[in-house]
Amino acid sequence: MQHNTFPSSNISSSRLIYGCMRIAGDNSSQDRVKGKRAIQTALEVGYNHFDHADIYGDGECESLFGELLNESPSLRDGIILTSKAGIRRDPQRYDFSSDYLISSVENSLKRLHTDYLDLFLLHRPDYLFSAEDVAQTFMQLKQSGKVKHFGVSNFSPSQLSLLQSALDEPLLVNQIEINIHNISSFSDGTLDQCQQFGITPIAWCPLGGVVYPAWGNTFSADDEQRIEKELALQAKKYDCQPWQLILAWLLKHPANINPIIGSTTPERIIAAKKALELDYSHVDWYRLLEARNGQAVP
Ligand SMILES: NC(=O)c1ccc[n+]([C@@H]2O[C@H](COP(=O)([O-])OP(=O)(O)OC[C@H]3O[C@@H](n4cnc5c(N)ncnc54)[C@H](OP(=O)(O)O)[C@@H]3O)[C@@H](O)[C@H]2O)c1
């Protein structure tokens, strides 16, 4: 497994991050066993970075991971734990108030059976947030030792800049949706900002639009057929699976995208690593983009 050090930190993350959103499944004992096996597989094959959020499985995903850490506390030092907060239910809204964020982190720590998060991310931008207030909250979390580093998720470049302007320390990551369907970060400044300021982009749902319909799917049947056809051609050429090519397509971007792998199937968690070995060409990158767009680049 390749690793990369996130700029301005000592975080050395596996290039593929393991996403814990699905590990509790429907919370049946069968799904929980499957989820634990998935985490163990990820650990065995070199993933050292695990992505959580307070809301995944209503907290059950963090609790399941915490069971593993409770059984094997020595695991903690060798892994990077990320969690997120800021989305509230009943009623659905975003909330970056200090009390809410601090209590969310404390609850995540309890569920995960750990004293600290390596990275804490704001899950989705709260349109009503005050950058100064969030900066103070981050400082409190850092001083208490509960969080080592901070980042954001689903932030636009200007929202990230606004928050950064109030902080004394760098935001390390922006976790965003990037897949064959959603490529807005290629052109809306998000990946440019990441490159310019050494912020690591982390791609959620990297396989959306290929192995399952992406959020807000707008692909027509024709789009899907064109993409499938190009993927099949390239899969033959690179002797791999179409979904592994999509990961290679993301990894090729110079912003150093770190995809999050969300499969709970051990074989797929292992096979995702093949994407790191593909010598994916510049020409094929554009061929796939054109298949996606249904037209040649101008
Ligand atoms: N920040 C955010 O707003 C946000 C939003 C969503 C997700 N996330 C993070 O991103 C992580 C990854 O998201 P994701 O789970 O959607 O990622 P993903 O890796 O794109 O998708 C995983 C899903 O695809 C299925 N799958 C994978 N390969 C397949 C194949 N070859 N054929 C058929 N199905 C296949 C998996 O099923 P099996 O499990 O059966 O293999 C699983 O249901 C999450 O765990 C979470 O940590 C963040």
The ligand as a Gaussian input file, in Angstrom:
#p B3LYP/6-31G(d) Opt

LIG

0 1
 N      -18.212000      13.336000       3.421000
 C      -19.352000      12.905000       2.922000
 O      -20.312000      13.665000       2.740000
 C      -19.477000      11.455000       2.562000
 C      -20.613000      10.987000       1.894000
 C      -20.692000       9.633000       1.573000
 C      -19.639000       8.780000       1.915000
 N      -18.550000       9.256000       2.600000
 C      -17.413000       8.386000       2.936000
 O      -16.973000       7.757000       1.759000
 C      -16.873000       6.355000       1.983000
 C      -17.008000       5.638000       0.685000
 O      -18.314000       5.815000       0.159000
 P      -19.052000       4.617000      -0.524000
 O      -19.202000       3.497000       0.453000
 O      -20.263000       5.116000      -1.184000
 O      -17.912000       4.220000      -1.569000
 P      -17.731000       3.311000      -2.797000
 O      -16.470000       2.558000      -2.556000
 O      -17.859000       4.180000      -4.010000
 O      -18.978000       2.311000      -2.820000
 C      -19.089000       1.186000      -2.020000
 C      -20.363000       0.492000      -2.400000
 O      -20.230000      -0.002000      -3.728000
 C      -20.398000      -1.422000      -3.730000
 N      -19.405000      -1.962000      -4.667000
 C      -18.082000      -1.761000      -4.671000
 N      -17.508000      -2.398000      -5.715000
 C      -18.512000      -3.005000      -6.379000
 C      -18.573000      -3.794000      -7.540000
 N      -17.478000      -4.100000      -8.232000
 N      -19.777000      -4.233000      -7.944000
 C      -20.891000      -3.944000      -7.260000
 N      -20.901000      -3.199000      -6.131000
 C      -19.724000      -2.730000      -5.703000
 C      -20.109000      -1.851000      -2.319000
 O      -20.798000      -3.062000      -2.057000
 P      -20.154000      -4.197000      -1.114000
 O      -20.035000      -3.590000       0.250000
 O      -21.182000      -5.281000      -1.196000
 O      -18.838000      -4.579000      -1.719000
 C      -20.649000      -0.691000      -1.511000
 O      -22.065000      -0.815000      -1.386000
 C      -17.928000       6.076000       3.050000
 O      -17.671000       4.872000       3.737000
 C      -17.758000       7.267000       3.924000
 O      -16.646000       7.044000       4.783000
 C      -18.457000      10.586000       2.892000

